[in-house]
Amino acid sequence: MQIIVNGRNIEITPAIKAYVKEKMSKVIEHYDQMIDFEVILTVIKNPSVADSHIAEAKCNIAGARIHIEEKAESMYASIDLLADKLNRQVQKYKEKTIKGKHKAESIRTQSSKENTEEETEEILAE
């Protein structure tokens, strides 16, 4: 899969591009059903803005679209935050699809069934 890296108000150097690809490849290893992957790096040149470096990712997965944005004081920090957040979102989506395929019961229904069985045993014992 190809990772597209675009920049707004910033020149994308080979070092930044390599860093983005390294971080995002770790996310892709977790879930191989990604169709499209785009990272947009933006710098706000206003000195009064504290978190002026923004990293944004748009990811198409089979059946869903994930869009995440992170801000930080440096571009590398914002890329790190973006990769962590994207990793959590992809794992969450992966777990959701796996549970949906296996028709796993939720914790709420399991505990309520156990309680009713215990209550019926107590009623029968009396």
Residue frames as a rotation matrix with the C-alpha (Angstrom) as fourth column:
MET 1
0.582 0.813 0.000 0.00
0.813 -0.582 0.000 0.00
0.000 0.000 -1.000 0.00
GLN 2
-0.314 -0.661 0.682 1.16
0.659 -0.669 -0.345 3.51
0.684 0.341 0.645 -0.78
ILE 3
0.186 0.280 -0.942 1.30
0.871 -0.490 0.027 6.22
-0.454 -0.826 -0.335 1.88
ILE 4
0.160 -0.043 0.986 0.68
0.686 -0.714 -0.143 9.69
0.710 0.699 -0.085 0.45
VAL 5
-0.049 -0.257 -0.965 2.32
0.880 -0.469 0.081 12.57
-0.473 -0.845 0.249 2.34
ASN 6
0.223 0.183 0.958 1.22
0.677 -0.736 -0.017 16.15
0.702 0.652 -0.288 1.54
GLY 7
-0.463 -0.434 -0.773 2.24
0.858 -0.440 -0.267 19.44
-0.224 -0.786 0.576 3.12
ARG 8
0.574 0.591 0.567 0.59
0.628 -0.762 0.157 22.81
0.524 0.266 -0.809 3.68
ASN 9
0.837 -0.326 0.438 2.88
-0.420 -0.897 0.135 25.76
0.349 -0.297 -0.889 4.41
ILE 10
0.358 -0.768 0.531 5.75
-0.506 0.319 0.801 23.31
-0.785 -0.556 -0.274 4.80
GLU 11
0.177 -0.399 -0.900 8.24
-0.906 0.292 -0.308 21.70
0.386 0.869 -0.310 2.47
ILE 12
0.918 0.182 0.353 8.17
-0.312 0.880 0.357 17.94
-0.246 -0.438 0.865 2.89
THR 13
0.009 -0.986 -0.167 11.80
-1.000 -0.011 0.009 16.89
-0.011 0.167 -0.986 3.27
PRO 14
0.028 -0.060 -0.998 12.93
-0.379 0.923 -0.066 13.31
0.925 0.380 0.004 2.69
ALA 15
-0.911 -0.400 -0.096 13.62
-0.046 0.332 -0.942 12.98
0.409 -0.854 -0.321 6.43
ILE 16
-0.545 0.791 0.278 10.06
-0.714 -0.264 -0.649 13.94
-0.440 -0.552 0.709 7.39
LYS 17
0.242 0.637 -0.732 8.63
-0.917 0.398 0.043 11.69
0.318 0.660 0.680 4.68
ALA 18
-0.343 -0.459 -0.820 10.73
-0.168 0.888 -0.427 8.74
0.924 -0.008 -0.382 5.88
TYR 19
-0.975 -0.007 0.221 9.69
-0.221 0.018 -0.975 9.39
0.003 -1.000 -0.019 9.50
VAL 20
-0.146 0.989 -0.010 5.99
-0.941 -0.142 -0.306 9.45
-0.304 -0.035 0.952 8.55
LYS 21
0.261 0.230 -0.937 6.31
-0.691 0.723 -0.015 6.24
0.674 0.652 0.348 6.55
GLU 22
-0.710 -0.580 -0.399 8.18
-0.099 0.643 -0.760 4.53
0.697 -0.500 -0.514 9.40
LYS 23
-0.850 0.413 0.327 5.52
-0.417 -0.147 -0.897 5.47
-0.323 -0.899 0.297 11.97
MET 24
0.065 0.960 -0.273 2.56
-0.959 -0.015 -0.282 4.66
-0.275 0.280 0.920 9.74
SER 25
-0.160 -0.167 -0.973 3.99
-0.587 0.809 -0.043 1.32
0.794 0.564 -0.227 8.62
LYS 26
-0.986 -0.164 0.021 3.76
-0.104 0.518 -0.849 0.16
0.128 -0.839 -0.528 12.24
VAL 27
-0.358 0.931 0.075 0.04
-0.642 -0.186 -0.744 0.95
-0.679 -0.314 0.664 12.17
ILE 28
0.176 0.411 -0.895 -0.42
-0.962 0.265 -0.068 -0.85
0.210 0.872 0.442 8.87
GLU 29
-0.725 -0.519 -0.453 1.22
-0.407 0.853 -0.327 -3.99
0.556 -0.053 -0.829 10.31
HIS 30
-0.808 0.450 0.380 -1.62
-0.289 0.259 -0.921 -4.31
-0.513 -0.855 -0.080 12.84
TYR 31
0.186 0.944 0.271 -4.37
0.124 0.251 -0.960 -4.34
-0.975 0.212 -0.070 10.24
ASP 32
-0.752 -0.638 0.163 -3.71
0.178 0.041 0.983 -5.18
-0.634 0.769 0.083 6.60
GLN 33
-0.089 0.821 0.565 -7.18
0.960 0.221 -0.171 -4.30
-0.265 0.527 -0.808 5.26
MET 34
0.050 0.053 -0.997 -6.32
0.105 -0.993 -0.047 -0.65
-0.993 -0.102 -0.055 4.64
ILE 35
0.531 0.261 0.806 -7.19
0.801 0.157 -0.578 0.55
-0.278 0.952 -0.126 1.16
ASP 36
0.347 -0.301 0.888 -5.96
0.449 -0.778 -0.439 4.15
0.823 0.551 -0.135 1.08
PHE 37
0.403 -0.297 -0.866 -3.71
0.873 -0.159 0.461 6.16
-0.274 -0.942 0.195 3.38
GLU 38
0.211 -0.301 0.930 -3.02
0.496 -0.787 -0.368 9.91
0.842 0.539 -0.017 3.27
VAL 39
0.145 -0.259 -0.955 -1.11
0.934 -0.283 0.218 12.09
-0.327 -0.924 0.201 5.73
ILE 40
0.446 0.037 0.894 -1.34
0.461 -0.866 -0.194 15.89
0.767 0.499 -0.403 5.59
LEU 41
-0.111 -0.582 -0.806 1.22
0.980 -0.198 0.008 17.97
-0.165 -0.789 0.592 7.50
THR 42
0.504 0.384 0.774 0.41
0.507 -0.857 0.095 21.62
0.699 0.345 -0.627 8.18
VAL 43
-0.502 -0.618 -0.605 2.28
0.865 -0.378 -0.330 24.48
-0.025 -0.689 0.724 9.82
ILE 44
0.721 0.676 0.150 0.46
0.655 -0.736 0.170 27.57
0.226 -0.025 -0.974 11.09
LYS 45
-0.203 -0.928 0.312 2.83
0.782 -0.345 -0.519 30.49
0.589 0.139 0.796 10.76
ASN 46
0.487 0.423 0.764 1.08
-0.156 -0.819 0.552 32.71
0.860 -0.388 -0.332 13.32
PRO 47
-0.543 -0.833 -0.103 3.43
-0.050 0.155 -0.987 33.18
0.838 -0.531 -0.126 16.31
SER 48
-0.422 0.427 0.800 0.55
-0.897 -0.327 -0.298 33.49
0.134 -0.843 0.521 18.79
VAL 49
0.689 0.633 -0.353 -0.57
-0.593 0.772 0.229 29.90
0.417 0.052 0.907 18.13
ALA 50
0.191 -0.628 0.755 1.07
-0.852 0.276 0.445 27.52
-0.488 -0.728 -0.482 20.63
ASP 51
-0.105 -0.162 0.981 0.50
0.171 0.969 0.178 24.20
-0.980 0.186 -0.074 18.84
SER 52
0.171 0.142 -0.975 1.36
-0.714 -0.663 -0.222 25.33
-0.678 0.735 -0.012 15.35
HIS 53
-0.746 -0.449 -0.492 2.26
-0.664 0.564 0.491 21.94
0.058 0.693 -0.719 13.81
ILE 54
0.186 0.912 0.367 -0.69
-0.768 0.368 -0.524 19.81
-0.612 -0.184 0.769 12.73
ALA 55
-0.915 -0.358 -0.184 -0.57
-0.399 0.741 0.540 16.24
-0.057 0.568 -0.821 11.47
GLU 56
0.062 0.997 0.049 -3.73
-0.824 0.079 -0.562 14.81
-0.564 -0.006 0.826 9.94
ALA 57
-0.929 -0.347 0.125 -4.40
-0.236 0.820 0.522 11.28
-0.284 0.456 -0.843 8.64
LYS 58
0.177 0.952 -0.251 -7.18
-0.932 0.080 -0.355 10.01
-0.317 0.297 0.901 6.41
CYS 59
-0.851 -0.496 0.172 -7.41
-0.459 0.862 0.215 6.26
-0.255 0.104 -0.961 6.19
ASN 60
0.179 0.893 -0.413 -9.87
-0.962 0.247 0.119 4.13
0.209 0.375 0.903 4.23
ILE 61
-0.813 -0.283 0.509 -10.41
-0.424 0.887 -0.183 0.70
-0.400 -0.365 -0.841 5.70
ALA 62
-0.795 0.553 -0.248 -12.73
0.131 0.556 0.821 -1.93
0.592 0.620 -0.515 4.24
GLY 63
-0.005 0.928 -0.373 -16.10
0.818 0.218 0.532 -0.66
0.575 -0.302 -0.760 5.48
ALA 64
0.682 0.230 -0.694 -14.97
0.654 -0.617 0.438 2.50
-0.328 -0.753 -0.571 7.29
ARG 65
0.265 -0.616 0.742 -13.05
0.406 -0.627 -0.665 5.76
0.875 0.477 0.084 7.06
ILE 66
0.455 -0.226 -0.861 -10.84
0.862 -0.132 0.490 7.00
-0.224 -0.965 0.135 9.88
HIS 67
0.311 -0.339 0.888 -9.89
0.318 -0.843 -0.433 10.68
0.896 0.417 -0.154 10.09
ILE 68
0.579 -0.222 -0.784 -7.55
0.803 -0.011 0.596 11.84
-0.141 -0.975 0.172 12.87
GLU 69
0.432 -0.445 0.784 -5.86
0.142 -0.825 -0.547 15.15
0.891 0.348 -0.293 13.59
GLU 70
0.543 -0.345 -0.766 -3.19
0.834 0.110 0.541 15.98
-0.102 -0.932 0.348 16.17
LYS 71
0.714 -0.307 0.629 -1.48
-0.054 -0.920 -0.387 19.24
0.698 0.242 -0.674 17.11
ALA 72
0.602 -0.590 -0.538 1.86
0.766 0.236 0.598 19.80
-0.226 -0.772 0.594 18.84
GLU 73
0.674 -0.409 -0.615 4.74
-0.200 -0.903 0.380 22.26
-0.711 -0.133 -0.691 19.12
SER 74
-0.439 -0.821 -0.366 6.97
-0.668 0.026 0.743 20.32
-0.600 0.571 -0.560 16.72
MET 75
0.136 0.506 -0.852 6.16
-0.957 0.289 0.020 18.30
0.256 0.812 0.524 13.61
TYR 76
-0.581 -0.424 -0.695 7.82
-0.284 0.906 -0.315 15.14
0.763 0.015 -0.646 14.89
ALA 77
-0.938 0.289 0.194 5.80
-0.147 0.175 -0.974 15.29
-0.315 -0.941 -0.121 18.12
SER 78
-0.087 0.965 -0.249 2.56
-0.849 -0.202 -0.488 15.72
-0.521 0.169 0.836 16.20
ILE 79
-0.025 0.010 -1.000 3.44
-0.767 0.642 0.025 12.75
0.642 0.767 -0.009 13.96
ASP 80
-0.908 -0.338 -0.246 4.15
-0.091 0.733 -0.674 10.63
0.408 -0.590 -0.697 17.06
LEU 81
-0.666 0.726 0.170 0.81
-0.371 -0.125 -0.920 11.59
-0.647 -0.676 0.352 18.63
LEU 82
0.083 0.696 -0.714 -0.97
-0.991 -0.020 -0.135 10.91
-0.108 0.718 0.687 15.36
ALA 83
-0.387 -0.303 -0.871 0.59
-0.511 0.857 -0.071 7.45
0.768 0.417 -0.486 14.99
ASP 84
-0.999 0.016 0.029 -0.37
-0.018 0.489 -0.872 6.49
-0.028 -0.872 -0.488 18.57
LYS 85
-0.377 0.924 -0.070 -3.94
-0.565 -0.289 -0.773 7.70
-0.734 -0.252 0.631 18.18
LEU 86
0.079 0.366 -0.927 -4.33
-0.975 0.222 0.004 6.05
0.208 0.904 0.375 14.78
ASN 87
-0.745 -0.422 -0.517 -2.96
-0.306 0.905 -0.296 2.79
0.592 -0.063 -0.803 16.16
ARG 88
-0.860 0.479 0.177 -5.59
-0.077 0.220 -0.972 2.82
-0.505 -0.850 -0.152 18.94
GLN 89
-0.052 0.894 -0.445 -8.39
-0.809 -0.299 -0.506 3.59
-0.585 0.334 0.739 16.47
VAL 90
-0.137 -0.059 -0.989 -7.35
-0.837 0.541 0.084 0.83
0.530 0.839 -0.123 14.07
GLN 91
-0.945 -0.223 -0.238 -7.10
-0.062 0.838 -0.542 -1.72
0.320 -0.498 -0.806 16.89
LYS 92
-0.605 0.792 0.081 -10.52
-0.308 -0.138 -0.941 -0.66
-0.735 -0.594 0.328 18.14
TYR 93
0.127 0.642 -0.756 -12.02
-0.975 -0.061 -0.216 -1.08
-0.185 0.765 0.618 14.67
LYS 94
-0.472 -0.394 -0.789 -10.30
-0.581 0.812 -0.057 -4.44
0.663 0.431 -0.612 14.24
GLU 95
-0.988 0.125 0.085 -11.67
0.001 0.566 -0.825 -5.74
-0.151 -0.815 -0.559 17.56
LYS 96
-0.277 0.946 -0.169 -15.13
-0.606 -0.308 -0.733 -4.51
-0.746 -0.101 0.658 16.65
THR 97
0.109 0.303 -0.947 -15.12
-0.966 0.257 -0.029 -6.35
0.235 0.918 0.321 13.32
ILE 98
-0.752 -0.417 -0.510 -13.76
-0.297 0.906 -0.303 -9.55
0.589 -0.076 -0.805 14.88
LYS 99
-0.844 0.500 0.193 -16.44
-0.092 0.220 -0.971 -9.52
-0.529 -0.837 -0.140 17.60
GLY 100
-0.049 0.865 -0.499 -19.09
-0.852 -0.297 -0.431 -8.89
-0.521 0.404 0.752 14.94
LYS 101
-0.198 -0.092 -0.976 -18.01
-0.795 0.597 0.105 -11.94
0.573 0.797 -0.191 12.95
HIS 102
-0.820 -0.219 -0.528 -18.01
0.061 0.885 -0.462 -14.28
0.569 -0.411 -0.712 15.94
LYS 103
0.162 0.967 0.196 -21.24
-0.090 -0.184 0.979 -12.91
0.983 -0.176 0.057 17.44
ALA 104
-0.664 -0.484 -0.569 -19.60
0.531 0.230 -0.815 -12.49
0.526 -0.844 0.104 20.82
GLU 105
0.475 0.857 -0.198 -21.91
0.725 -0.254 0.640 -11.49
0.498 -0.448 -0.742 23.63
SER 106
0.051 -0.424 0.904 -21.32
-0.251 -0.882 -0.399 -8.29
0.967 -0.207 -0.151 25.47
ILE 107
-0.866 -0.447 -0.223 -20.31
0.124 0.240 -0.963 -8.19
0.484 -0.862 -0.152 29.11
ARG 108
-0.616 0.694 0.371 -23.70
-0.786 -0.511 -0.349 -6.80
-0.053 -0.507 0.860 30.08
THR 109
0.342 0.816 -0.466 -25.68
-0.818 0.503 0.280 -9.71
0.463 0.285 0.839 28.69
GLN 110
-0.173 -0.471 -0.865 -23.28
0.063 0.871 -0.487 -12.29
0.983 -0.139 -0.121 30.12
SER 111
-0.968 -0.239 0.081 -23.51
-0.052 -0.124 -0.991 -10.91
0.247 -0.963 0.107 33.65
SER 112
-0.338 0.913 0.231 -27.30
-0.939 -0.311 -0.146 -10.54
-0.061 -0.266 0.962 33.52
LYS 113
0.324 0.423 -0.846 -27.73
-0.520 0.827 0.214 -14.17
0.790 0.370 0.488 32.39
GLU 114
-0.535 -0.591 -0.604 -25.48
0.221 0.593 -0.775 -15.38
0.816 -0.547 -0.187 35.21
ASN 115
-0.893 0.236 0.382 -27.48
-0.449 -0.470 -0.760 -13.38
0.000 -0.851 0.526 37.75
THR 116
0.064 0.991 -0.121 -30.80
-0.979 0.086 0.183 -14.79
0.191 0.107 0.976 36.57
GLU 117
0.133 -0.076 -0.988 -29.45
-0.140 0.986 -0.094 -18.35
0.981 0.151 0.121 36.72
GLU 118
-0.853 -0.475 -0.215 -28.25
0.166 0.144 -0.976 -17.79
0.494 -0.868 -0.044 40.29
GLU 119
-0.618 0.702 0.353 -31.60
-0.781 -0.498 -0.377 -16.27
-0.089 -0.509 0.856 41.24
THR 120
0.289 0.762 -0.579 -33.48
-0.765 0.548 0.338 -19.26
0.575 0.346 0.742 39.79
GLU 121
-0.260 -0.443 -0.858 -31.27
0.191 0.847 -0.496 -21.67
0.946 -0.293 -0.135 41.71
GLU 122
-0.980 -0.094 0.175 -31.99
-0.138 -0.315 -0.939 -19.78
0.144 -0.944 0.296 44.91
ILE 123
-0.218 0.973 0.073 -35.74
-0.975 -0.220 0.024 -19.84
0.039 -0.066 0.997 44.26
LEU 124
0.296 0.291 -0.910 -35.65
-0.417 0.896 0.151 -23.59
0.859 0.334 0.387 43.52
ALA 125
-0.632 -0.622 -0.463 -33.62
0.180 0.463 -0.868 -24.22
0.754 -0.632 -0.181 46.69
GLU 126
-0.791 0.411 0.454 -36.26
-0.610 -0.457 -0.648 -22.53
-0.059 -0.789 0.612 48.84
